[in-house]
């Protein structure tokens, strides 16, 4: 897929921004005619849509991708804990209301 298609799918980012960030990060296919794979394009759309892929993060990916993976894993754990906590509070509210 092209940067234009990714930008259109994400809806909140311009084609030049997509192009710049995927090239900085070194996303496979970003600089070749065939484009980025559909799987990676969907992943990028999700990241852009959530506001997660910034120039700083793209540079971090280029500099130390393993550090970014560790940070993402740690963040995922925190977010999962938040989700569990909210579910527990929702259950408690239902029990209390009954």
C-alpha positions in Angstrom: 0.0 0.0 0.0 1.1 3.6 -0.6 1.5 6.4 1.9 -1.5 8.1 0.3 -3.7 5.0 1.0 -2.5 4.7 4.6 -3.2 8.4 5.2 -6.7 8.1 3.7 -7.4 5.1 5.9 -6.0 6.7 9.1 -8.0 9.9 8.4 -6.1 12.1 10.8 -2.7 12.3 9.1 -1.4 13.7 5.8 0.3 11.6 3.1 3.6 13.5 3.6 3.6 12.8 7.3 3.0 9.1 6.7 5.7 9.0 4.1 8.2 10.8 6.3 7.5 8.6 9.4 7.6 5.3 7.6 10.8 6.2 5.9 12.4 7.4 9.1 11.3 4.2 10.9 12.4 2.0 8.0 9.1 0.2 7.4 9.7 -2.5 4.8 8.4 -1.5 1.4 8.2 2.2 2.2 10.7 3.3 -0.4 9.9 0.8 -3.1 7.3 0.9 -5.8 5.3 -2.1 -4.5 4.6 -0.3 -1.3 4.0 -1.4 2.2 2.4 -4.8 2.8 -1.4 -4.8 3.6 -0.6 -6.2 7.1 1.9 -3.5 8.0 -0.4 -0.8 6.4 -3.2 -1.9 8.8 -0.8 -1.8 11.7 0.3 1.7 10.7 -3.3 2.9 10.3 -4.0 1.7 13.8 -1.0 3.5 15.2 -1.7 6.7 13.3 -5.4 6.6 14.3 -4.5 6.3 18.0 -1.9 9.1 17.7 0.9 6.7 18.6 3.2 7.1 15.6 5.1 10.4 15.9 8.4 11.6 14.4 10.1 11.0 17.8 8.9 7.4 17.9 9.8 6.8 14.3 13.4 8.0 15.1 13.4 5.8 18.2 12.4 2.8 16.1 15.2 3.6 13.6 17.8 4.0 16.4 16.8 1.1 18.8 13.8 -1.0 17.7 14.3 -3.4 20.6 14.0 -0.6 23.1 10.7 0.5 21.5 9.4 -3.1 21.6 10.2 -3.3 25.4 8.5 0.1 26.0 5.4 -1.0 24.0 5.2 -4.2 26.0 5.4 -2.3 29.2 2.8 0.2 28.1 0.5 -2.7 27.0 0.7 -4.2 30.5 -0.3 -0.9 32.1 -3.2 -0.4 29.6 -4.4 -4.0 30.3 -4.3 -3.3 34.0 -6.4 -0.2 33.4 -8.9 -2.2 31.4 -9.1 -4.9 34.1 -9.6 -2.2 36.8 -12.4 -0.6 34.9 -14.1 -3.9 34.4 -13.9 -4.7 38.1 -15.4 -1.2 39.0 -18.2 -1.8 36.5 -19.0 -5.1 38.0 -19.0 -3.6 41.5 -21.3 -0.8 40.3 -23.7 -3.4 38.9 -23.7 -5.4 42.1 -24.2 -2.3 44.2 -27.1 -1.2 42.0 -28.8 -4.6 42.3 
